[in-house]
Amino acid sequence: MNSLRDLYQEVVFDHYRRPRNCHALADANHRAEGYNPLCGDRITLYLCIEDGVVKDAAFEGTGCAIAIASASLMTESLKGRSEQEVEALFGSFHDMVTTPADTSAENEAALGKLVALSGVREFPARIKCATLAWHTLHAALHDAHGTISTE
C-alpha cells in the first residue's frame, strides 16, 4: 500500500511541478474562474467545446500542489469527452474525494490517473483544493458568471 501511495504522490508532485495545459486558450468558447479562499488557490479554466465534445482544455492559476495538480490532471482527462461524459467524470471524481475509500472503489477504476488524488479524502481541509478546478469546470460548462468559490 505504501508503494501505491508513493506513486500517487509522485504523480501529484509531477503535475504540480510541470502542470499540463497551463496556458490561456485563445479559442476557448467557455471560461470560468474559481477561488479557494481557505488556501488562496485561483484557477481560470478555458474550454473549447465543439459539437458537444471538449476539443481542448487549459487553465491558468496559482495555488497549492493539490489544486494545480488537480487542474492539470483534469484538463488532460477532459479532451475528447462529450459534455455528458464530463458531467459523469465530475460526479465520479467528486465521489472519490468525498466518500470513504470502500464506497467509491468501483468508480475509481474509470478515473485513470485522477485516482492519484484519492488520498485527499483523508484530509478534509484539502478536499476543497482538489475540487476547485472541478467546480470551476462545472461552472464553465454551464456558462456561470462570477467567480466560483469553494466556500
Residue pairs with C-beta under 8 A, 6 or more apart in sequence:
5 119
7 116
8 115
8 116
8 117
8 118
8 119
9 116
9 119
11 69
11 73
11 113
11 116
12 65
12 66
12 69
12 116
12 117
13 65
13 69
14 69
15 68
15 69
15 72
15 73
15 116
16 65
16 66
16 68
16 69
16 72
19 59
19 68
19 69
19 71
19 72
20 72
20 73
20 75
20 76
21 57
21 58
21 59
21 72
21 75
21 76
22 58
22 59
22 60
22 61
22 68
22 71
22 72
23 58
23 60
24 44
24 46
24 58
24 60
25 46
25 47
25 48
25 56
25 57
25 58
27 48
27 56
28 46
28 47
28 48
28 56
28 58
29 47
29 48
29 49
30 46
30 47
30 48
30 49
30 140
30 141
30 143
31 44
31 45
31 46
31 47
31 140
32 44
32 45
32 136
32 137
32 139
32 140
32 144
32 148
33 42
33 43
33 44
33 45
33 136
33 147
33 148
34 41
34 42
34 43
34 44
34 45
34 132
34 133
34 135
34 136
34 139
34 147
34 148
34 149
34 150
35 41
35 42
35 43
35 132
35 147
35 148
35 149
35 150
36 42
36 63
36 67
36 128
36 129
36 132
36 149
36 150
36 151
37 149
37 150
37 151
38 125
38 128
38 129
38 150
38 151
39 63
39 64
39 67
39 128
39 129
40 62
40 63
40 64
41 61
41 62
41 63
41 64
41 67
41 68
41 129
41 132
42 61
42 62
42 63
43 59
43 60
43 61
43 63
43 67
43 71
43 132
43 133
43 136
44 59
44 60
44 61
44 136
45 57
45 58
45 59
45 71
45 75
45 133
45 136
45 137
45 140
46 56
46 57
46 58
46 59
46 60
46 140
47 54
47 56
47 57
47 78
47 137
47 140
47 141
48 54
48 55
48 56
48 57
49 55
49 83
52 82
52 83
52 84
53 80
53 81
53 82
53 83
54 78
54 79
54 80
54 81
54 82
54 83
54 86
55 79
55 80
56 79
57 74
57 75
57 78
57 79
58 75
59 71
59 72
59 75
59 133
61 67
61 68
61 71
62 68
63 129
63 132
64 129
66 117
66 120
66 126
66 129
66 130
67 129
67 130
67 132
67 133
69 116
69 117
70 117
70 129
70 130
70 131
70 132
70 133
70 134
71 132
71 133
73 113
73 114
73 116
73 117
74 93
74 114
74 133
74 134
74 137
75 133
76 113
77 89
77 111
77 112
77 113
77 114
78 86
78 89
78 137
81 89
83 141
86 137
86 141
87 138
87 141
89 111
90 134
90 137
90 138
92 107
92 108
92 110
92 111
93 111
93 114
93 117
93 131
93 134
94 131
94 134
95 104
95 107
96 104
96 107
96 108
96 111
96 114
96 115
96 117
96 118
96 121
97 117
97 118
97 120
97 121
97 127
97 130
97 131
98 121
98 127
98 131
99 121
100 121
101 118
101 121
104 118
108 115
108 118
117 130
120 126
120 127
120 129
120 130
121 127
128 150
131 150
132 148
132 150
135 148
135 150
136 148
138 144
138 148
139 148
